[in-house]
Amino acid sequence: MKISDIKTIVVIGAGVMGRGIALVSARAGFRTILFDINAEMLKVSESHAQKFFSKSVERGKMTEEEKNQALGNLIYTDKAEDRRGEFVIEAILERLDLKQQVFKEVAALNGPGCILASNTSTIPITQIANGIENPGRVVGMHFFNPAPIMKLVEVISGEMTDPAISDLTFQLAEFMGKKAVHAKDEPGFIVNRVARHFYVESLKVLEEQVASHEVIDALVRNYGFRMGPFELMDLIGIDTNLAVTKSMHASFFYDEKFRPSRIQQKKVDAGHIGRKSGRGFYTYDPK
Ligand SMILES: NC(=O)c1ccc[n+]([C@@H]2O[C@H](COP(=O)([O-])OP(=O)(O)OC[C@H]3O[C@@H](n4cnc5c(N)ncnc54)[C@H](O)[C@@H]3O)[C@@H](O)[C@H]2O)c1
């Protein structure tokens, strides 16, 4: 398959990442189907797309005509049978069983030629591909948050991934205006493996009451980072961040250096999962 053979990209999951990936795909000219089982998330995504592209026009990053074209490329649906296209990007919860289930369903709908890319942060692509018909077409395509702005995309090849599929995914990311890098299928790939300590160590500092989360964030920002670790966890979603840490902790045979924090677990238990819930380490205006 070539880039020009891809007419429709199906993005599955309209959460923090899926709705951003859908914008990237629509902006690059692909008919883009954004699917979620939760209709509310689709409504939020639609108004997010309107706001994002309108701001892009205001900032001179796109013309009014390009905005209308991009918006016209987007289709929002909660009907499972609409998930038809040449290239699927899955961005649902960070759980192996759910990701495999979704790939089995879309594989049955689209046949053996459809490429199945996962935006997983850390789950091995080899595990996701296991049990999927034609596992050579399963690949990692890991965008960063916020997807329409962050340039990097990791392209992850599992043990069974066909090199031609990895290359096509790499080219697709670059065609979408991103900077793609190839990564091996090791826990956390490149960025999450390095960045995990940013979160885990900051949470340990908080657990030991060395400083408050506000002070740690301010200090890290003063040091030159764009955001502190607690602000970033709120942006990512504390639930997602915790799921990623748990997955990496298990993948590294429970190495203490990846130990998740009770502080995060309590926030998740309380539903205080960051910006998307209006409250995490900080509170947010729901608008
Ligand atoms: N949040 C980040 O900063 C970030 C960055 C890179 C990668 N990721 C990865 O992206 C994926 C999604 O993370 P997120 O933060 O967008 O999660 P999220 O919780 O914001 O959104 C997940 C969405 O998936 C939907 N969903 C659940 N099951 C579904 C199904 N079977 N079919 C369709 N939709 C379904 C939910 O309704 C929800 O809208 C995860 O694998 C995560 O590790 C997240």
The ligand as an SDF file (V2000), in Angstrom:
LIG
                    3D

 44 48  0  0  0  0  0  0  0  0999 V2000
   -3.1330   11.1520   27.3170 N   0  0  0  0  0  0  0  0  0  0  0  0
   -1.9210   11.2240   26.7880 C   0  0  0  0  0  0  0  0  0  0  0  0
   -1.1790   12.1830   27.0150 O   0  0  0  0  0  0  0  0  0  0  0  0
   -1.4320   10.1310   25.8710 C   0  0  0  0  0  0  0  0  0  0  0  0
   -0.2980   10.3780   25.0670 C   0  0  0  0  0  0  0  0  0  0  0  0
    0.1200    9.3990   24.1570 C   0  0  0  0  0  0  0  0  0  0  0  0
   -0.5520    8.1760   24.0890 C   0  0  0  0  0  0  0  0  0  0  0  0
   -1.6390    7.9600   24.8890 N   0  0  0  0  0  0  0  0  0  0  0  0
   -2.3360    6.6810   24.7310 C   0  0  0  0  0  0  0  0  0  0  0  0
   -3.4900    6.9030   23.9310 O   0  0  0  0  0  0  0  0  0  0  0  0
   -4.5490    6.0130   24.3200 C   0  0  0  0  0  0  0  0  0  0  0  0
   -5.7630    6.8430   24.6870 C   0  0  0  0  0  0  0  0  0  0  0  0
   -5.4450    7.6830   25.7760 O   0  0  0  0  0  0  0  0  0  0  0  0
   -6.3340    8.9800   26.1150 P   0  0  0  0  0  0  0  0  0  0  0  0
   -5.5490    9.7730   27.0670 O   0  0  0  0  0  0  0  0  0  0  0  0
   -6.8340    9.5830   24.8570 O   0  0  0  0  0  0  0  0  0  0  0  0
   -7.5640    8.2880   26.8910 O   0  0  0  0  0  0  0  0  0  0  0  0
   -8.9650    8.9110   27.2900 P   0  0  0  0  0  0  0  0  0  0  0  0
   -9.3740    8.2590   28.5470 O   0  0  0  0  0  0  0  0  0  0  0  0
   -8.9340   10.4070   27.2260 O   0  0  0  0  0  0  0  0  0  0  0  0
   -9.9320    8.4530   26.0780 O   0  0  0  0  0  0  0  0  0  0  0  0
  -10.2070    7.1140   25.8050 C   0  0  0  0  0  0  0  0  0  0  0  0
  -11.4740    7.0830   24.9450 C   0  0  0  0  0  0  0  0  0  0  0  0
  -11.6670    5.7530   24.4610 O   0  0  0  0  0  0  0  0  0  0  0  0
  -13.0690    5.5040   24.4590 C   0  0  0  0  0  0  0  0  0  0  0  0
  -13.2630    4.0730   24.4020 N   0  0  0  0  0  0  0  0  0  0  0  0
  -13.0960    3.1500   25.3840 C   0  0  0  0  0  0  0  0  0  0  0  0
  -13.3250    1.9080   24.8980 N   0  0  0  0  0  0  0  0  0  0  0  0
  -13.6370    2.0640   23.5810 C   0  0  0  0  0  0  0  0  0  0  0  0
  -13.9560    1.1640   22.5320 C   0  0  0  0  0  0  0  0  0  0  0  0
  -14.0130   -0.1590   22.7420 N   0  0  0  0  0  0  0  0  0  0  0  0
  -14.2000    1.6640   21.2980 N   0  0  0  0  0  0  0  0  0  0  0  0
  -14.1480    3.0040   21.0800 C   0  0  0  0  0  0  0  0  0  0  0  0
  -13.8490    3.9130   22.0340 N   0  0  0  0  0  0  0  0  0  0  0  0
  -13.5940    3.4390   23.2600 C   0  0  0  0  0  0  0  0  0  0  0  0
  -13.5740    6.1970   25.7090 C   0  0  0  0  0  0  0  0  0  0  0  0
  -14.9600    6.4360   25.6330 O   0  0  0  0  0  0  0  0  0  0  0  0
  -12.7430    7.4850   25.7000 C   0  0  0  0  0  0  0  0  0  0  0  0
  -13.3960    8.5150   24.9790 O   0  0  0  0  0  0  0  0  0  0  0  0
   -3.9880    5.1680   25.4580 C   0  0  0  0  0  0  0  0  0  0  0  0
   -3.4900    3.9900   24.9280 O   0  0  0  0  0  0  0  0  0  0  0  0
   -2.8610    6.0540   26.0150 C   0  0  0  0  0  0  0  0  0  0  0  0
   -1.8520    5.3110   26.6580 O   0  0  0  0  0  0  0  0  0  0  0  0
   -2.1020    8.9030   25.7610 C   0  0  0  0  0  0  0  0  0  0  0  0
  1  2  1  0
  2  3  2  0
  2  4  1  0
  4  5  1  0
  4 44  2  0
  5  6  2  0
  6  7  1  0
  7  8  2  0
  8  9  1  0
  8 44  1  0
  9 10  1  0
  9 42  1  0
 10 11  1  0
 11 12  1  0
 11 40  1  0
 12 13  1  0
 13 14  1  0
 14 15  2  0
 14 16  1  0
 14 17  1  0
 17 18  1  0
 18 19  2  0
 18 20  1  0
 18 21  1  0
 21 22  1  0
 22 23  1  0
 23 24  1  0
 23 38  1  0
 24 25  1  0
 25 26  1  0
 25 36  1  0
 26 27  1  0
 26 35  1  0
 27 28  2  0
 28 29  1  0
 29 30  1  0
 29 35  2  0
 30 31  1  0
 30 32  2  0
 32 33  1  0
 33 34  2  0
 34 35  1  0
 36 37  1  0
 36 38  1  0
 38 39  1  0
 40 41  1  0
 40 42  1  0
 42 43  1  0
M  CHG  2   8   1  16  -1
M  END
$$$$
